[in-house]
């Protein structure tokens, strides 16, 4: 903590209010406004975009410079040299594992990939055409009914067991959601496979023949998980922290994160990319839609371009583009109609002065949407896959909060309703 202070003078209050100023390792300084309440004041910050609601050591973002660090490691280095489970270890424990630690971590995850057999029947309560995110919200929240042997959040071992269960079982539940929607039998996990390879096996395999998963496709899926592993205090992570601050069990907290992620402004962005490509329909119509995107009076927007946080470029996008190119080459799909539209939009965004000036560059959602489309994954599953990757980030933040001192979340408000008034009997209204 620094010795810096800020002073605030407010009309009608005698003297200045002294507010401590805290400094992190890197990033903006933070004014501690806790003293305002005693003076009858709150801050007003819709969306909490200027408010630090917690202290964290997990992820740092500098949107202006295009920086994303997990425990200090740049995301491009992790995507290039690491893998998803190693990054999970890093987010959970703060350091990269050595060889023995990584092997033990992977073994433990493998030990938890199966789900309770009764969960199979749980899916029968949903309609076949239910959105997979609706299913995931329900099933993940219900895990506490099946794994209630380790729900003491004050017990470090219990928290660790819950973390492993969630990381390991989310791909299984996600694949089951897909299989249920198409009427195919559920596929059990195969622990001889890697994390991403196993997910693709459970998604596309059948009991009729052994699964053969291309290493290129498995690597691309692993990168999608890794690049979505955590993104600081976004809407879903903040939701998990807020739910956790009440003492709720970890499965309920992660279910709340899934619900928040479902929104099209958050996790649904890559699904929106594919919906946009389908709306454009043909390469010959691209100029028409680009013109509409430039028209301030037209509600049409190009999805997958620019980012709310990153003002220059998305550091995840470069690595995701590499994987997109590798997947398309592996599958021989360079001429797929929708993907052809995507490639042409990419060219325009990187060369057109309008997009360059407004920094509307292709982001991670644009490229991940292309990859998932090429893999044959339906758009309804895109956000589910995002949730699988983001699970470790949610858990890491939840555990960080529970492990330290915390208070139940209680945002305040600027009340603009009626002042006190008297009740009138029905015949007097």
C-alpha positions, 0 to 999 in steps of 0.5 A: 500500500502506498502513502498517497492520499486524495482529498475530496471537497463536496458542497454542503460538507465541512472540510475535505474528505481524505481518501487513501490511494492504493498502487498495484504492481502495474496498472492504474492507481485506485482511490479507496472510497470507503470513507464516503459512506460515513459522510452520507455519500456513494460513488456512481459508476454504471457498469462498474467500469471505473471501480476496482471491486476486488484485489487480485493477483491472477490476470492483468489487462492493459487494453490501450497497449494490447497486453494480457498477462496471466500471473505475469506471463504474456498470453501469446507466449502461453498460447505458443509454448504452453497448453490449456491444462498447464495454463490451468495450473498456472492460474490456480497456483500462481506458478508454472508447474515442473514436469512432475507437478504437471503430470500429477495435475493432468492425472488428477484431472483425468481421474475426474472426467466422468460424471455420476451415472444418474446425471445421464437421466437428468438430461431427459428433463430437457427438450431436445431443441433446448439451447445447450447453454440452458442445459449447462446452467441447469446441470452445472448448478445441479452438480452440488446435488451429486458431489456434496461430499466436498462443499465446505468452502472454508476447507482448502482441500474441499475447494481443490476437489471442487476445482478439479471436478469442474475443470474435468467434468465441464467438457464431458457435460458440454459434449453430453449437451450436444449429443443429447440435442442430436439424439446420439448416445453419450460418449464416455471420456477416454483418459488416454487422450489429451484434454482437447482431444478428449472433448472432440472425441466426446463431441463427434465420436460414436460407439460404432468405431474408434475416434481418430482426432487430428492433432491439428484440430486438437491443438486448435481446440486446446488454444481456444480453451487456453485463450479463453481461460481468464480475462480479469473482472469481466461480467461473468467472473464478477458474477461468480465473485458476487455469488461466491461472496454470499458463501454459495457452493462452487457449483452454484457460483460457476452456474451463475457465471455460465448464465452471465456468459450466455449474453450476446455481449459477452460469451455469445460474440463468436456465435454472433459472428457466424450469424452475421456471416450467414446474414451476409450470405455470399461474398458478392454482398460484402461491399453492401454490408461493409457500407451498412457498417460504415453508415451511422444511421444503419443498426447493422454492425460487423461482429467480431471486430474491435473490442471493448477492452483492447483499443489497439489490437486483441493480443489473443487474435494473432495466435487464434488466426494462426490456428484458423489458417492451420485448421482450414488447411488441414480440412481443405475448407479454404473455399467454404462459402461462409469462411470465404466471406470471413476471409474477405472481411478480414482482408477489408478490416486490415486494409480499409482506412475506415476500419484502421482508423477506428481500430476495428481489427478482427478479434479473438471471437472472429477467429474462434468462430471460424475455427469452430465452424470449420470443425463442424460445431454448431453455433449453439455450442460456441458459448458452451465451449467458451464456458468450458475454457473460462471455467478455470478462470472462474474457479481461480477467482472464486478460490482467491476470494474465498481464501482471503478476507472478503465481504458479501457484495452489496452495490449501492444505488442512486434512488430516483423513485418516489419519496415516502407517501401514504397508502390510500384505500382502494376506494380513494385511488 
